[in-house]
Amino acid sequence: MVEIGISFGCMSDPIQEQLKAQGYTLPKAEAVLIQDLIHALNMVQIHGLVPDGVCHTARQRLLKQITQHAAPIGVVEER
């Protein structure tokens, strides 16, 4: 499994930029979906629609999904 550190905050860099800084990337469609999900989680948390614990669990699941699909830069481009 890949070891990656990701920040999910509203002011964080986009997911692809964070991954690129660590030498990884995601397929474009996967990166767009994950970025949209991060944005959605931030919105529902900011507006108090779901408890913080639920958002925390969702972010953990997203991080797991990211680490499963992330590949070293260059490998994704060859797929």
KEDREN-531045 format. One record per residue (C-alpha): residue number from 1; residue in three letters; z negated, x, y negated. Coordinates in steps of 0.5 Angstrom, whole numbers. Each point is the difference from the previous one (the first is absolute). Example, Ala and Ser with C-alpha at 12.3 -4.5 7.8 and 13.67 -1.06 7.14 Angstrom:
BEGIN
+-----+-----+-------+-------+-------+
!   i !  aa !     z !     x !     y !
+-----+-----+-------+-------+-------+
!   1 ! ala !   -16 !    25 !     9 !
!   2 ! ser !     2 !     2 !    -7 !
+-----+-----+-------+-------+-------+
END
This chain:
BEGIN
+-----+-----+-------+-------+-------+
!   i !  aa !     z !     x !     y !
+-----+-----+-------+-------+-------+
!   1 ! met !     0 !     0 !     0 !
!   2 ! val !     2 !     2 !    -7 !
!   3 ! glu !    -6 !     2 !    -5 !
!   4 ! ile !     2 !    -3 !    -7 !
!   5 ! gly !    -4 !    -2 !    -6 !
!   6 ! ile !     2 !    -6 !    -4 !
!   7 ! ser !    -3 !    -3 !    -6 !
!   8 ! phe !     1 !    -8 !    -1 !
!   9 ! gly !    -2 !    -1 !    -7 !
!  10 ! cys !     4 !    -3 !    -5 !
!  11 ! met !     1 !     6 !    -4 !
!  12 ! ser !     2 !     4 !     6 !
!  13 ! asp !     7 !     3 !     1 !
!  14 ! pro !     5 !    -3 !     4 !
!  15 ! ile !    -1 !     1 !     8 !
!  16 ! gln !     6 !     4 !     1 !
!  17 ! glu !    -2 !     5 !    -6 !
!  18 ! gln !    -7 !     0 !     3 !
!  19 ! leu !     3 !     2 !     7 !
!  20 ! lys !     5 !     5 !    -3 !
!  21 ! ala !    -6 !     4 !    -3 !
!  22 ! gln !    -2 !     1 !     7 !
!  23 ! gly !     6 !     1 !     3 !
!  24 ! tyr !     2 !    -7 !     3 !
!  25 ! thr !     4 !    -6 !    -1 !
!  26 ! leu !     1 !    -7 !     3 !
!  27 ! pro !     7 !    -3 !     1 !
!  28 ! lys !     2 !    -4 !    -6 !
!  29 ! ala !    -1 !    -7 !     2 !
!  30 ! glu !    -7 !     2 !     3 !
!  31 ! ala !    -2 !     3 !    -6 !
!  32 ! val !     2 !    -6 !    -4 !
!  33 ! leu !    -4 !    -5 !     4 !
!  34 ! ile !    -6 !     4 !     0 !
!  35 ! gln !     0 !     1 !    -8 !
!  36 ! asp !     1 !    -7 !     0 !
!  37 ! leu !    -6 !    -1 !     4 !
!  38 ! ile !    -4 !     5 !    -4 !
!  39 ! his !     2 !    -4 !    -6 !
!  40 ! ala !    -2 !    -7 !     3 !
!  41 ! leu !    -7 !     3 !     2 !
!  42 ! asn !    -1 !     2 !    -6 !
!  43 ! met !     2 !    -6 !    -4 !
!  44 ! val !    -5 !    -5 !     5 !
!  45 ! gln !    -6 !     5 !    -1 !
!  46 ! ile !     1 !     1 !    -7 !
!  47 ! his !     0 !    -8 !    -1 !
!  48 ! gly !    -6 !    -1 !     5 !
!  49 ! leu !     5 !    -4 !     5 !
!  50 ! val !    -3 !     4 !     6 !
!  51 ! pro !    -7 !     4 !     1 !
!  52 ! asp !     0 !     7 !    -1 !
!  53 ! gly !    -1 !     1 !     8 !
!  54 ! val !     6 !    -4 !     2 !
!  55 ! cys !     4 !     5 !    -5 !
!  56 ! his !    -3 !     6 !     3 !
!  57 ! thr !     2 !    -2 !     7 !
!  58 ! ala !     7 !    -2 !    -2 !
!  59 ! arg !     1 !     7 !    -4 !
!  60 ! gln !    -3 !     4 !     7 !
!  61 ! arg !     5 !    -4 !     4 !
!  62 ! leu !     6 !     2 !    -5 !
!  63 ! leu !    -3 !     7 !     0 !
!  64 ! lys !     1 !     0 !     8 !
!  65 ! gln !     7 !    -3 !    -1 !
!  66 ! ile !     2 !     6 !    -5 !
!  67 ! thr !    -2 !     5 !     5 !
!  68 ! gln !     3 !    -3 !     5 !
!  69 ! his !     7 !     0 !    -3 !
!  70 ! ala !    -1 !     6 !    -5 !
!  71 ! ala !     5 !     6 !     2 !
!  72 ! pro !     0 !     7 !    -3 !
!  73 ! ile !     6 !     0 !    -5 !
!  74 ! gly !     6 !     1 !     3 !
!  75 ! val !    -1 !    -3 !     6 !
!  76 ! val !     1 !    -7 !    -3 !
!  77 ! glu !     6 !     2 !    -3 !
!  78 ! glu !     3 !     2 !     7 !
!  79 ! arg !    -1 !    -7 !     3 !
+-----+-----+-------+-------+-------+
END
